[in-house]
């Protein structure tokens, strides 16, 4: 296994153990994170995001597979199963992650998943009816960013 494959595997093993400090250490200075909800998070924000999600995700279960990496790029697939804190609805989210690396650390991390499928599970009927709209997606994004900002302020 290459060093970058091991970096990705170590990141997800730490995630399985809810060890956000080890996850945070996997990111290098200047790192950027993106997914369907969080956009262009700085390294400090992404580190705080993982801590927040782990602390709120009491029943989180995670499996990962298909780790691939070379010197510059990497990817993995992972599935997160948890109760969404706002509604307590059970969510099973299938995610594809893409990475770039710099100086032995994660430099960019982009998670791709179906926002509509996620919203349908997380918000139930509301997600089914509105999860495809940009209005709903933007509302969820804004609330998530506000929650992250409050979490960072309290830390």
C-alpha positions as CSV (number, residue, x, y, z in Angstrom):
1,X,0.0,0.0,0.0
2,X,1.4,3.4,-1.0
3,X,1.8,6.1,1.7
4,X,-1.1,8.1,0.3
5,X,-3.3,4.9,0.3
6,X,-2.3,4.4,3.9
7,X,-3.1,8.1,4.6
8,X,-6.6,7.6,3.3
9,X,-7.1,4.3,5.1
10,X,-5.8,5.8,8.3
11,X,-8.3,8.7,7.9
12,X,-11.2,6.4,7.6
13,X,-10.0,4.0,10.4
14,X,-9.9,7.1,12.6
15,X,-13.4,8.1,11.4
16,X,-14.7,4.6,12.4
17,X,-13.2,5.0,15.9
18,X,-14.6,8.6,16.1
19,X,-11.1,9.8,16.5
20,X,-11.4,13.3,15.1
21,X,-8.0,14.4,16.2
22,X,-6.3,11.8,14.0
23,X,-8.6,12.8,11.2
24,X,-7.7,16.5,11.6
25,X,-4.0,15.6,11.5
26,X,-4.4,14.1,8.0
27,X,-5.0,17.5,6.5
28,X,-2.2,19.8,5.5
29,X,-2.0,23.5,5.8
30,X,-4.1,25.2,3.2
31,X,-6.4,22.1,2.7
32,X,-9.9,22.6,1.2
33,X,-13.0,20.5,1.6
34,X,-16.1,20.3,-0.5
35,X,-19.3,18.2,-0.6
36,X,-23.0,18.8,-1.4
37,X,-23.6,20.6,1.8
38,X,-20.2,22.2,2.8
39,X,-18.5,24.3,0.2
40,X,-14.8,25.5,0.1
41,X,-14.1,24.8,3.8
42,X,-10.7,26.0,4.9
43,X,-8.4,23.6,6.8
44,X,-9.6,25.0,10.2
45,X,-13.2,24.7,9.1
46,X,-12.9,21.1,7.9
47,X,-11.1,20.1,11.0
48,X,-13.9,21.6,13.1
49,X,-16.5,20.0,10.8
50,X,-15.3,16.5,11.5
51,X,-15.1,17.2,15.2
52,X,-18.7,18.6,15.2
53,X,-20.1,15.7,13.1
54,X,-18.4,13.1,15.3
55,X,-19.6,14.7,18.5
56,X,-23.2,15.0,17.2
57,X,-23.2,11.6,15.5
58,X,-23.6,9.3,18.4
59,X,-24.6,6.2,16.4
60,X,-22.4,6.7,13.4
61,X,-21.2,3.6,11.6
62,X,-18.9,3.8,8.7
63,X,-17.4,1.4,6.1
64,X,-14.9,2.3,3.4
65,X,-13.5,0.5,0.4
66,X,-11.8,1.0,-3.1
67,X,-8.9,3.1,-1.8
68,X,-6.8,4.2,-4.7
69,X,-3.9,6.7,-4.6
70,X,-0.7,7.7,-6.4
71,X,1.6,10.6,-5.6
72,X,-0.8,13.3,-6.4
73,X,-4.4,11.9,-6.4
74,X,-6.5,9.5,-4.5
75,X,-10.1,8.2,-4.0
76,X,-12.2,6.0,-1.8
77,X,-15.8,5.0,-1.4
78,X,-17.5,5.1,2.0
79,X,-20.9,4.5,3.5
80,X,-22.0,6.4,6.6
81,X,-25.1,5.2,8.5
82,X,-26.4,7.4,11.3
83,X,-29.4,9.2,12.8
84,X,-29.7,12.7,11.4
85,X,-29.6,14.9,14.6
86,X,-32.3,17.3,13.5
87,X,-35.0,14.7,12.7
88,X,-33.6,11.5,14.2
89,X,-34.2,9.8,10.9
90,X,-31.9,7.0,9.9
91,X,-29.6,7.9,7.0
92,X,-27.4,5.6,4.9
93,X,-25.2,7.8,2.7
94,X,-23.1,6.4,-0.1
95,X,-20.1,8.7,-0.8
96,X,-17.3,8.8,-3.3
97,X,-14.2,10.8,-2.1
98,X,-11.5,12.4,-4.2
99,X,-8.3,13.6,-2.7
100,X,-5.1,15.5,-3.8
101,X,-2.0,15.4,-1.6
102,X,0.8,17.7,-0.7
103,X,3.7,17.0,1.6
104,X,2.2,13.7,2.8
105,X,-1.1,15.2,3.8
106,X,-4.6,15.7,2.3
107,X,-4.6,19.0,0.3
108,X,-8.1,18.8,-1.3
109,X,-10.9,16.5,-0.3
110,X,-14.2,16.4,-2.3
111,X,-17.0,14.1,-1.2
112,X,-19.7,13.4,-3.8
113,X,-23.1,12.0,-3.0
114,X,-26.7,12.4,-4.1
115,X,-28.1,15.4,-2.1
116,X,-31.6,14.3,-3.0
117,X,-31.2,10.8,-1.7
118,X,-29.6,12.1,1.5
119,X,-32.3,14.8,2.0
120,X,-35.1,12.2,1.4
121,X,-33.7,10.1,4.2
122,X,-32.7,12.9,6.5
123,X,-35.9,15.0,6.2
124,X,-38.4,12.4,5.2
125,X,-41.4,13.7,3.3
126,X,-40.1,17.3,3.2
127,X,-36.8,16.0,1.7
128,X,-38.7,13.9,-0.9
129,X,-40.9,16.8,-1.9
130,X,-38.3,19.6,-1.8
131,X,-34.9,17.9,-1.8
132,X,-34.4,18.4,-5.5
133,X,-34.9,22.2,-5.3
134,X,-32.0,24.7,-5.1
135,X,-34.1,26.6,-2.5
136,X,-34.1,23.6,-0.1
137,X,-30.4,22.7,-0.8
138,X,-29.3,26.3,-0.1
139,X,-31.4,26.4,3.1
140,X,-29.7,23.2,4.3
141,X,-26.3,24.5,3.3
142,X,-26.8,27.8,5.1
143,X,-28.0,26.1,8.3
144,X,-25.0,23.7,8.2
145,X,-22.6,26.6,7.8
146,X,-24.3,28.5,10.6
147,X,-24.1,25.4,12.8
148,X,-20.4,25.0,12.0
149,X,-19.7,28.7,12.7
150,X,-21.4,28.4,16.1
151,X,-19.5,25.2,16.9
152,X,-16.2,26.9,16.0
153,X,-17.1,29.9,18.2
154,X,-17.8,27.7,21.2
155,X,-14.6,25.7,20.8
